[in-house]
Amino acid sequence: MNKRVTLKSVGALRRLRGIAALCALLWAAATFGVEKDVDQQKVLAYVEKLSEIKSPQQALDYWRSLEPELGGTDGRYEYWLGKIYQDLQQNEAALQAFNQSVKLDPGNRWPYLKIAELGIQQGAYEAVESLMNKLINAYPDWYLAPLTLAQSYYASGRYDDAVKAVTTSLKIELTLEGYVLLSKAALETKDYLTVVQAGVTAQESDPQLQQDPELSERIVQALIGMERRDKAAVYLDGQKSALPAETIRALQEKYGLK
């Protein structure tokens, strides 16, 4: 990476992530139908209640009960219906709901993003990349479009393109997801320094990622690729408080770091 990001700036991600997720949810709800004859406050209340329901099936039952009032209006009902279907792993139903949301409100970006997520799962990479490039042109300051594009590139084996796209996303907004993906894509391109920088930044920003054995192994692989086996051994030793002892031993044996 060309720019060294301070850990202090990234550390705020973890503290704000829960609040940001709820704000994003409510913002997405509010951005639908603002120019249509829809009671915004009422719909916000519905979506807030939906976010409190833990069971996807109960959420589906609740949301379906609102179809007579919200369905076929501004695309918002169909968008959240699609998200619930995703939680239930009913992807075909989810895709139909997101497509219907787009028909009702073509100017809203969120359903397109969900369609792209499903497209990646189905291996429709060219369609996803075309869609994401259109979103990037329409919303150049939205980090999720290049991040999703990077996910598609990575899934299809276009690792150099994935690195470029996720780097663009991180320039717009620093995210843990972005750093983790960057560490994966950069390892495939043998850009070992970027792997270490991105991986360590992610782990120091979120203690849960310190317990991620795959991310830890990528950092070890990168350090070995940089011919810094001593650093790899020291790094693994420092992970003893985060990873199970058997995981540490397995990595030490796999890479000859004992």
Summary of the structure (lengths in Angstrom):
residues: 258
radius of gyration: 20.9
end to end distance: 30.6
largest distance: 68.0
contacts: 811
relative contact order: 0.08
helix: 75%
strand: 0%
